[in-house]
Amino acid sequence: MSDDIPLDDLVASLADGWENQAPRQSPGMLGIRVINWRTLEDEDAPQVWTDLRSWVAWFSHRYNIATRKIPPCWFKHGALVEELSALHTAWLVSYDTLDAGYGPIGWHERLAVALPRLATWYNGECHNGHTELPQAGDDAVPAEWADWIRDSHAGS
């Protein structure tokens, strides 16, 4: 195309010191951080957990969510953490200052879809205190696991 600008020209047009500036954290959609719990760095975890806990407390109160859906030990239930974290991120984006005004209704549409899922992620097993449930695959004997992997992927 005749209107393509060479990359070197684009880089040269940036303000001096741009590469040393901290990433924009707020406000604006570019500052919203999606949390990947599997790869969350240890040094980031305390703040991420604190932010999520604060939001879950607000959310539960604001939307009158019963403890049968979000128990006090919600943070010990991985699927609830994932769902609540996703809702938190969607809420942040929906109420971002750069939103054109459709974010809040979009948030409530997402919430309507998520509420039934919340009920499936937690089955009420902690009504008398937190109860650890067995996890699939945790009790697999390493040798059996290795054999299964080898056998299940052997050429037929």
MODELLER restraints for C-alpha pairs under 7 A, 6 or more apart:
rsr = mdl.restraints
at = mdl.atoms
rsr.add(forms.Gaussian(group=physical.xy_distance, feature=features.Distance(at['CA:24:A'], at['CA:30:A']), mean=6.68, stdev=0.5))
rsr.add(forms.Gaussian(group=physical.xy_distance, feature=features.Distance(at['CA:24:A'], at['CA:31:A']), mean=5.31, stdev=0.5))
rsr.add(forms.Gaussian(group=physical.xy_distance, feature=features.Distance(at['CA:25:A'], at['CA:31:A']), mean=3.83, stdev=0.5))
rsr.add(forms.Gaussian(group=physical.xy_distance, feature=features.Distance(at['CA:25:A'], at['CA:32:A']), mean=6.81, stdev=0.5))
rsr.add(forms.Gaussian(group=physical.xy_distance, feature=features.Distance(at['CA:27:A'], at['CA:96:A']), mean=6.78, stdev=0.5))
rsr.add(forms.Gaussian(group=physical.xy_distance, feature=features.Distance(at['CA:27:A'], at['CA:97:A']), mean=6.29, stdev=0.5))
rsr.add(forms.Gaussian(group=physical.xy_distance, feature=features.Distance(at['CA:28:A'], at['CA:96:A']), mean=5.82, stdev=0.5))
rsr.add(forms.Gaussian(group=physical.xy_distance, feature=features.Distance(at['CA:28:A'], at['CA:97:A']), mean=5.80, stdev=0.5))
rsr.add(forms.Gaussian(group=physical.xy_distance, feature=features.Distance(at['CA:28:A'], at['CA:98:A']), mean=5.43, stdev=0.5))
rsr.add(forms.Gaussian(group=physical.xy_distance, feature=features.Distance(at['CA:29:A'], at['CA:93:A']), mean=6.12, stdev=0.5))
rsr.add(forms.Gaussian(group=physical.xy_distance, feature=features.Distance(at['CA:29:A'], at['CA:96:A']), mean=6.22, stdev=0.5))
rsr.add(forms.Gaussian(group=physical.xy_distance, feature=features.Distance(at['CA:29:A'], at['CA:98:A']), mean=6.60, stdev=0.5))
rsr.add(forms.Gaussian(group=physical.xy_distance, feature=features.Distance(at['CA:32:A'], at['CA:92:A']), mean=6.99, stdev=0.5))
rsr.add(forms.Gaussian(group=physical.xy_distance, feature=features.Distance(at['CA:32:A'], at['CA:93:A']), mean=6.77, stdev=0.5))
rsr.add(forms.Gaussian(group=physical.xy_distance, feature=features.Distance(at['CA:34:A'], at['CA:89:A']), mean=6.33, stdev=0.5))
rsr.add(forms.Gaussian(group=physical.xy_distance, feature=features.Distance(at['CA:52:A'], at['CA:85:A']), mean=6.76, stdev=0.5))
rsr.add(forms.Gaussian(group=physical.xy_distance, feature=features.Distance(at['CA:55:A'], at['CA:88:A']), mean=6.99, stdev=0.5))
rsr.add(forms.Gaussian(group=physical.xy_distance, feature=features.Distance(at['CA:68:A'], at['CA:124:A']), mean=5.75, stdev=0.5))
rsr.add(forms.Gaussian(group=physical.xy_distance, feature=features.Distance(at['CA:69:A'], at['CA:118:A']), mean=6.08, stdev=0.5))
rsr.add(forms.Gaussian(group=physical.xy_distance, feature=features.Distance(at['CA:69:A'], at['CA:119:A']), mean=5.29, stdev=0.5))
rsr.add(forms.Gaussian(group=physical.xy_distance, feature=features.Distance(at['CA:69:A'], at['CA:122:A']), mean=6.41, stdev=0.5))
rsr.add(forms.Gaussian(group=physical.xy_distance, feature=features.Distance(at['CA:73:A'], at['CA:130:A']), mean=6.25, stdev=0.5))
rsr.add(forms.Gaussian(group=physical.xy_distance, feature=features.Distance(at['CA:74:A'], at['CA:80:A']), mean=6.20, stdev=0.5))
rsr.add(forms.Gaussian(group=physical.xy_distance, feature=features.Distance(at['CA:74:A'], at['CA:81:A']), mean=6.85, stdev=0.5))
rsr.add(forms.Gaussian(group=physical.xy_distance, feature=features.Distance(at['CA:75:A'], at['CA:81:A']), mean=5.83, stdev=0.5))
rsr.add(forms.Gaussian(group=physical.xy_distance, feature=features.Distance(at['CA:79:A'], at['CA:121:A']), mean=5.81, stdev=0.5))
rsr.add(forms.Gaussian(group=physical.xy_distance, feature=features.Distance(at['CA:80:A'], at['CA:118:A']), mean=6.79, stdev=0.5))
rsr.add(forms.Gaussian(group=physical.xy_distance, feature=features.Distance(at['CA:80:A'], at['CA:121:A']), mean=5.94, stdev=0.5))
rsr.add(forms.Gaussian(group=physical.xy_distance, feature=features.Distance(at['CA:90:A'], at['CA:107:A']), mean=6.48, stdev=0.5))
rsr.add(forms.Gaussian(group=physical.xy_distance, feature=features.Distance(at['CA:91:A'], at['CA:107:A']), mean=5.94, stdev=0.5))
rsr.add(forms.Gaussian(group=physical.xy_distance, feature=features.Distance(at['CA:94:A'], at['CA:103:A']), mean=3.86, stdev=0.5))
rsr.add(forms.Gaussian(group=physical.xy_distance, feature=features.Distance(at['CA:94:A'], at['CA:104:A']), mean=5.45, stdev=0.5))
rsr.add(forms.Gaussian(group=physical.xy_distance, feature=features.Distance(at['CA:94:A'], at['CA:106:A']), mean=6.91, stdev=0.5))
rsr.add(forms.Gaussian(group=physical.xy_distance, feature=features.Distance(at['CA:94:A'], at['CA:107:A']), mean=5.85, stdev=0.5))
rsr.add(forms.Gaussian(group=physical.xy_distance, feature=features.Distance(at['CA:95:A'], at['CA:103:A']), mean=6.00, stdev=0.5))
rsr.add(forms.Gaussian(group=physical.xy_distance, feature=features.Distance(at['CA:95:A'], at['CA:104:A']), mean=6.28, stdev=0.5))
rsr.add(forms.Gaussian(group=physical.xy_distance, feature=features.Distance(at['CA:125:A'], at['CA:131:A']), mean=6.44, stdev=0.5))
